[in-house]
């Protein structure tokens, strides 16, 4: 699966270097776990549809009642149509440079929590709805005016969110300009009990599949395929012991069909999933 470099693929001129950029993203088909290299921090104002994103060590799902602020980096995006026949969200990208300028102007603390999330969930309200409409109007103005207007609108939005969410949002903003990668082992362990493929976990670790496998063997002293399968089957067994049906768990642990799951389960435990009490 190719990797989309965003917002580069949305720019009309590939050598454009903007500190702020707005894009209306629409589609008419569901997209599952597309690979995205997010080159700038980004607000995603979801208006129609549902969205799920995976980052190194975490994931989040939102609907049209919520918006997301996402940290730049490698993501897996799942974007789904709802009852309407189209998926639509407005994207606002901003550079680290303009974020630093805002923080210097409007905040004093540079303290960053040790545990910080790569995303921030925003509850949509009347202000957010009005703000999205204003971005639409700005995008229709002349190119000369857009840059200055977006700078004003960006500052307005950030001040509103600081007022609404307080220190929590300020701390998150500071975390966006702190470059520190997540430990390899922590990322891998956080994805054990998901249905992500090996190449998708490697992508979230910012590695090619071959590099990921070499790094994994050095860290865990076992091939990634075997280790992850053992961990997932053990967790699946625990879920079955709690009363879950095999048909309810196989997909969540990386199996595309119940038959393959049952074979792997019996090979490991000597009994079929249906025989678990």
FIDO-501996 format. One record per residue (C-alpha): residue number from 1; residue in three letters; x, y, z. Coordinates in steps of 0.5 Angstrom, whole numbers, padded with zeros to 4 digits. Layout:
BEGIN
   pos   code       u       v       w
   NUM    ALA       X       Y       Z
...
This chain:
BEGIN
   pos   code       u       v       w
     1    UNK    0000    0000    0000
     2    UNK    0003    0007   -0002
     3    UNK    0004    0012    0003
     4    UNK    0000    0019    0002
     5    UNK    0005    0025    0004
     6    UNK    0000    0030    0007
     7    UNK   -0001    0036    0006
     8    UNK    0004    0035    0000
     9    UNK   -0001    0031   -0004
    10    UNK   -0006    0037   -0004
    11    UNK   -0002    0043   -0006
    12    UNK   -0003    0045   -0013
    13    UNK    0005    0047   -0013
    14    UNK    0009    0042   -0010
    15    UNK    0015    0047   -0008
    16    UNK    0010    0051   -0004
    17    UNK    0012    0052    0003
    18    UNK    0006    0055    0007
    19    UNK    0005    0056    0015
    20    UNK   -0002    0055    0014
    21    UNK   -0006    0051    0009
    22    UNK   -0014    0049    0009
    23    UNK   -0016    0043    0005
    24    UNK   -0023    0041    0004
    25    UNK   -0023    0033    0004
    26    UNK   -0029    0029    0001
    27    UNK   -0029    0022   -0002
    28    UNK   -0035    0017   -0003
    29    UNK   -0032    0010   -0001
    30    UNK   -0030    0007    0005
    31    UNK   -0022    0007    0006
    32    UNK   -0019    0003    0011
    33    UNK   -0012    0004    0014
    34    UNK   -0009    0008    0009
    35    UNK   -0002    0010    0011
    36    UNK   -0001    0017    0012
    37    UNK    0006    0021    0013
    38    UNK    0003    0027    0016
    39    UNK    0008    0033    0015
    40    UNK    0005    0038    0019
    41    UNK    0001    0038    0025
    42    UNK   -0007    0038    0023
    43    UNK   -0014    0040    0025
    44    UNK   -0019    0035    0023
    45    UNK   -0026    0038    0023
    46    UNK   -0030    0032    0021
    47    UNK   -0037    0034    0019
    48    UNK   -0040    0028    0015
    49    UNK   -0038    0021    0017
    50    UNK   -0033    0017    0022
    51    UNK   -0026    0017    0023
    52    UNK   -0021    0012    0026
    53    UNK   -0013    0014    0027
    54    UNK   -0007    0009    0029
    55    UNK   -0001    0013    0031
    56    UNK    0005    0010    0035
    57    UNK    0002    0007    0041
    58    UNK   -0005    0009    0041
    59    UNK   -0011    0010    0037
    60    UNK   -0018    0014    0037
    61    UNK   -0024    0014    0033
    62    UNK   -0029    0020    0033
    63    UNK   -0035    0022    0029
    64    UNK   -0038    0028    0027
    65    UNK   -0039    0031    0034
    66    UNK   -0032    0031    0035
    67    UNK   -0026    0034    0032
    68    UNK   -0018    0032    0032
    69    UNK   -0012    0036    0033
    70    UNK   -0007    0031    0030
    71    UNK    0001    0031    0031
    72    UNK    0005    0030    0025
    73    UNK    0008    0023    0024
    74    UNK    0006    0017    0021
    75    UNK   -0001    0015    0022
    76    UNK   -0006    0010    0019
    77    UNK   -0013    0013    0017
    78    UNK   -0019    0009    0017
    79    UNK   -0025    0014    0014
    80    UNK   -0032    0011    0013
    81    UNK   -0038    0014    0010
    82    UNK   -0044    0015    0015
    83    UNK   -0052    0015    0013
    84    UNK   -0050    0020    0007
    85    UNK   -0046    0018    0001
    86    UNK   -0040    0022    0002
    87    UNK   -0035    0023    0007
    88    UNK   -0033    0030    0009
    89    UNK   -0028    0034    0013
    90    UNK   -0024    0040    0013
    91    UNK   -0017    0040    0015
    92    UNK   -0013    0046    0017
    93    UNK   -0005    0045    0017
    94    UNK    0000    0049    0021
    95    UNK    0007    0049    0022
    96    UNK    0011    0048    0028
    97    UNK    0014    0055    0026
    98    UNK    0007    0059    0027
    99    UNK    0006    0054    0033
   100    UNK    0012    0057    0037
   101    UNK    0010    0064    0035
   102    UNK    0003    0063    0038
   103    UNK    0006    0060    0045
   104    UNK    0011    0065    0045
   105    UNK    0006    0070    0045
   106    UNK    0000    0068    0049
   107    UNK    0003    0063    0054
   108    UNK    0008    0063    0059
   109    UNK    0009    0055    0061
   110    UNK    0014    0051    0057
   111    UNK    0012    0045    0062
   112    UNK    0011    0038    0058
   113    UNK    0007    0032    0061
   114    UNK    0012    0026    0061
   115    UNK    0006    0022    0058
   116    UNK    0003    0026    0052
   117    UNK   -0002    0023    0047
   118    UNK   -0001    0025    0039
   119    UNK   -0008    0027    0039
   120    UNK   -0013    0032    0042
   121    UNK   -0020    0031    0042
   122    UNK   -0025    0037    0041
   123    UNK   -0032    0037    0042
   124    UNK   -0036    0041    0037
   125    UNK   -0040    0047    0039
   126    UNK   -0043    0053    0036
   127    UNK   -0036    0056    0036
   128    UNK   -0033    0051    0032
   129    UNK   -0039    0050    0027
   130    UNK   -0038    0058    0026
   131    UNK   -0031    0057    0025
   132    UNK   -0031    0052    0020
   133    UNK   -0036    0056    0016
   134    UNK   -0031    0062    0016
   135    UNK   -0026    0058    0014
   136    UNK   -0030    0056    0008
   137    UNK   -0031    0063    0006
   138    UNK   -0024    0065    0007
   139    UNK   -0022    0060    0002
   140    UNK   -0026    0063   -0003
   141    UNK   -0022    0070   -0003
   142    UNK   -0016    0072   -0007
   143    UNK   -0009    0068   -0006
   144    UNK   -0006    0075   -0003
   145    UNK   -0011    0075    0002
   146    UNK   -0012    0068    0005
   147    UNK   -0005    0068    0008
   148    UNK   -0006    0074    0013
   149    UNK   -0013    0072    0014
   150    UNK   -0011    0065    0016
   151    UNK   -0006    0067    0021
   152    UNK   -0012    0071    0024
   153    UNK   -0016    0065    0024
   154    UNK   -0011    0061    0027
   155    UNK   -0010    0065    0033
   156    UNK   -0017    0066    0034
   157    UNK   -0018    0058    0034
   158    UNK   -0012    0057    0039
   159    UNK   -0014    0062    0044
   160    UNK   -0021    0060    0044
   161    UNK   -0019    0053    0045
   162    UNK   -0014    0055    0051
   163    UNK   -0020    0058    0054
   164    UNK   -0024    0052    0053
   165    UNK   -0019    0047    0055
   166    UNK   -0014    0051    0059
   167    UNK   -0008    0048    0062
   168    UNK   -0009    0041    0059
   169    UNK   -0009    0044    0052
   170    UNK   -0003    0048    0053
   171    UNK    0001    0042    0055
   172    UNK   -0001    0039    0049
   173    UNK    0001    0044    0045
   174    UNK    0008    0045    0048
   175    UNK    0008    0037    0047
   176    UNK    0008    0038    0039
   177    UNK    0014    0042    0039
   178    UNK    0018    0037    0043
   179    UNK    0021    0032    0039
   180    UNK    0022    0025    0042
   181    UNK    0020    0018    0039
   182    UNK    0017    0013    0043
   183    UNK    0020    0007    0045
   184    UNK    0020    0001    0040
   185    UNK    0018   -0004    0045
   186    UNK    0012    0000    0048
   187    UNK    0009    0001    0041
   188    UNK    0010   -0006    0039
   189    UNK    0006   -0008    0046
   190    UNK    0001   -0003    0045
   191    UNK   -0001   -0006    0038
   192    UNK   -0001   -0014    0040
   193    UNK   -0009   -0014    0042
   194    UNK   -0011   -0010    0035
   195    UNK   -0012   -0013    0028
   196    UNK   -0006   -0009    0025
   197    UNK   -0002   -0013    0020
   198    UNK    0006   -0013    0021
   199    UNK    0007   -0008    0016
   200    UNK    0002   -0004    0019
   201    UNK    0006   -0004    0026
   202    UNK    0013   -0003    0022
   203    UNK    0010    0003    0019
   204    UNK    0007    0006    0026
   205    UNK    0015    0005    0028
   206    UNK    0017    0009    0022
   207    UNK    0021    0003    0020
   208    UNK    0021   -0001    0013
   209    UNK    0018   -0008    0015
   210    UNK    0025   -0011    0014
   211    UNK    0028   -0006    0019
   212    UNK    0023   -0008    0024
   213    UNK    0024   -0015    0024
   214    UNK    0031   -0014    0025
   215    UNK    0030   -0009    0031
   216    UNK    0024   -0014    0033
   217    UNK    0029   -0020    0034
   218    UNK    0034   -0016    0038
   219    UNK    0029   -0014    0042
   220    UNK    0025   -0020    0044
   221    UNK    0030   -0025    0042
   222    UNK    0024   -0028    0037
   223    UNK    0021   -0027    0030
   224    UNK    0016   -0022    0030
   225    UNK    0010   -0026    0027
   226    UNK    0011   -0032    0032
   227    UNK    0011   -0027    0038
   228    UNK    0005   -0023    0036
   229    UNK    0001   -0029    0034
   230    UNK    0003   -0033    0041
   231    UNK    0001   -0026    0045
   232    UNK   -0006   -0025    0041
   233    UNK   -0008   -0032    0042
   234    UNK   -0007   -0032    0049
   235    UNK   -0011   -0026    0050
   236    UNK   -0016   -0029    0045
   237    UNK   -0016   -0035    0050
   238    UNK   -0017   -0030    0056
   239    UNK   -0023   -0027    0052
   240    UNK   -0026   -0034    0051
   241    UNK   -0026   -0036    0058
   242    UNK   -0030   -0029    0060
   243    UNK   -0036   -0032    0055
   244    UNK   -0034   -0029    0049
   245    UNK   -0036   -0033    0042
   246    UNK   -0030   -0035    0037
   247    UNK   -0034   -0031    0032
   248    UNK   -0034   -0025    0036
   249    UNK   -0026   -0025    0037
   250    UNK   -0022   -0028    0032
   251    UNK   -0022   -0021    0027
   252    UNK   -0020   -0017    0033
   253    UNK   -0013   -0021    0034
   254    UNK   -0011   -0021    0026
   255    UNK   -0015   -0026    0023
   256    UNK   -0019   -0025    0017
   257    UNK   -0023   -0031    0018
   258    UNK   -0026   -0036    0023
   259    UNK   -0023   -0042    0020
   260    UNK   -0015   -0040    0020
   261    UNK   -0016   -0037    0028
   262    UNK   -0019   -0044    0030
   263    UNK   -0013   -0048    0027
   264    UNK   -0008   -0043    0030
   265    UNK   -0012   -0044    0037
   266    UNK   -0012   -0051    0037
   267    UNK   -0005   -0052    0035
   268    UNK   -0003   -0048    0041
   269    UNK   -0007   -0050    0046
   270    UNK   -0009   -0057    0044
   271    UNK   -0017   -0055    0044
   272    UNK   -0021   -0051    0039
   273    UNK   -0024   -0045    0041
   274    UNK   -0031   -0048    0042
   275    UNK   -0028   -0052    0047
   276    UNK   -0026   -0047    0052
   277    UNK   -0030   -0046    0058
